[in-house]
């Protein structure tokens, strides 16, 4: 009789523990569930690692130096070359040219090829020129910087508004244009 009570006690105990972990696992899953645009339920996965006060320094084969700093970075486990950044500042030190500084709220840095996308409140300064926008795609491999979305270019003489400014890093050739053909770049003189 005594043995039967012990077996029943352990059986009930085992069932309670199993139910606890089962419900706990379901509760944890609910915290990671979101509804996508098609109203389908999908589970979010958090595969990342965060780092505070990041600095990367790189040089290309031509001797140009690229320094990027951020208050916080998040490395994606699915692609460890990609780092998502917050409060970003970058300095581009080009041979035979003045430094270019860039700041933004967010960034996406590829540590393999040094390509960086700056987003939200992007500010780029070069000599007496200031360009602001919402998106900047920087690539040493392509030798280009493409700044877009609410672009405002100011210097000592002019204020220019456009959709896109594309700059060749090496030659400094610049293209300024609008997405729609019927819209024109807006230029105002400060004087």
N, C-alpha and C positions, 0 to 999 in steps of 0.2 A: 504494500500500500504506500509506504514511504517512498519507494522508488518511483512509483507511478506519479506521485505529486511532483517529484523533482523533474521528471521528464516533461510533464505538462508545464511546469514553471519555465524551464529552458525553452520550450517550444513557443510559449507566449512571449517570452523575452526576445527571442530571435525574430518573431513576426513583428513585434513593436519596433525593433531596431531597423528591420528591413523597410517597414512603412515610413519610418522617419527619414531614412536616406532617399527613398523613392520620392517623397513629397518635397524634400529639400532640393533634390536634383531638378524637379519640375519647377520649383520656385526660382532657382537660379536661371533656368532657361527662359522664363518669362521676362526677366530683366534684360535679356539680350535679344528680344524679339522686336522687330519693327515691321510696319506695313509699308510696302513699296507703292509706287505710283499706280499700279494696276490693282491695288487693294489686295494683293497677295501677301501672305505672311512669310517673312524670311528672317533667318537668324543672323544677327551680327556677330562677327568674330573680332576679337581684340588681339591681334597679333602684332604687337609693337613694343618698343622699348623707348623710354624717354631719357633725355640727357639735358642738364642745365648748363648754361654758359658755354656754348659751342664756338669753336673757331677752326676754320679750315683754311690752309694756305696752299696754293698750287701755282706752278709755273708751266707755261707752255714751251715748246721747242724754240720759240723766237725770243724767250726771255721775259715775256709779259707775265706779270704777277697778279693773282686773283686772291683776295682775302675776303672771306665771308664770316660774319659773326651773328649769333642769335642768342636770345635769352633762354630759349628752350627748343629742343629738337626731339623728334619722334622717329625712330628707325622702324621701317616696315620689315617684318620678318620674311614676308613673301618676296621682297627684293631688298636686300641689305645695302644696296648702293643708293637707295632713295631715302632722303631724310626730309621730313616735313618740319619747317621752321616757324617760329613765332618771334616777332620783333626783330626783324632782319636788318643788318647793315653790311654793305659790301664796298670794297675799294678795289678798283681796277687800275693797276699801275702799268701803263703801256710804255714801251720803248719810244723815245723821241716824241713824247706827248705828255700832256698834263693828266693828272689822275682824274678818274671818274668815280663819284660816290653815288651809291644807290641805297635807299632805305624803303622798307615796306612793313606792313603788319604781318604778312605771311610769306612763306617761300617754300619751294620744292627744289632741293639740291640733289644732283646726281654726282656722287663722289667718284664714279668711274670716268665720266667725261667732263665734269665740272659744269655742265649745263644747269642753269638755274632759272626757275620761273618765280617772279616776284608778283604778289597780288595784294590788293587793297591798300590804298593810300601810298602808291608808289611815287617816290621823289628821286629824280636823277639830276645831279649837278655836274657840270663840266665847264671849266673856265667861268665865264659870266653868264652861262646858259643854265636854265632850270626847266626841266620837263616833268610834269606830273601826269599821272594816269592811274588806272586801276589794274593794269596787267603789263608785265614786262618779261619777255622771253629773251634770255641772254645765253649765247652759245659761243665759246671760244673756237670750237670746231668749224662752225659756219662763219665765224668772224662777224657776227651780227647781234644787234639788239633791236628788238621790235617792241615798241611800247604802244598800247592801245587802250581803248575805252576811256572816254572823257579826257582826251589828251589836251594839255595846255602847255605851250612852249613860250617861255618868256626870256628876254634878254634886255639889255640896256635900252634898246630902241623899240622893240615890238612885242606884242602879245598875239600868239597864234593859236587857234583852236582847230583841231582836226580829229579824225577817227584813229589814224595810225601814223606813227613816225618810225621809219626803218633806217637804222644806221649801220654802215659797214665799219667795224671796229678798226680795221687796218687802214683803209683809205679815207675814212671819215665821210664818204659819200652818203648823202641823206635823201630819203624819199619821204615826202609828206603827202598823204592822200586821204580821201573819204571812201567809205564803202560803196555808197550810192553815187552813180554818175551825175545825177541831177543836183547833188549837194556840192558846195564849194568850201574850200578851206577858208576860215575866217581869220583875217590879219588886221590888227589894229596897231597904229603907231602910238607910242606913249607921248610924243610931243604934241 
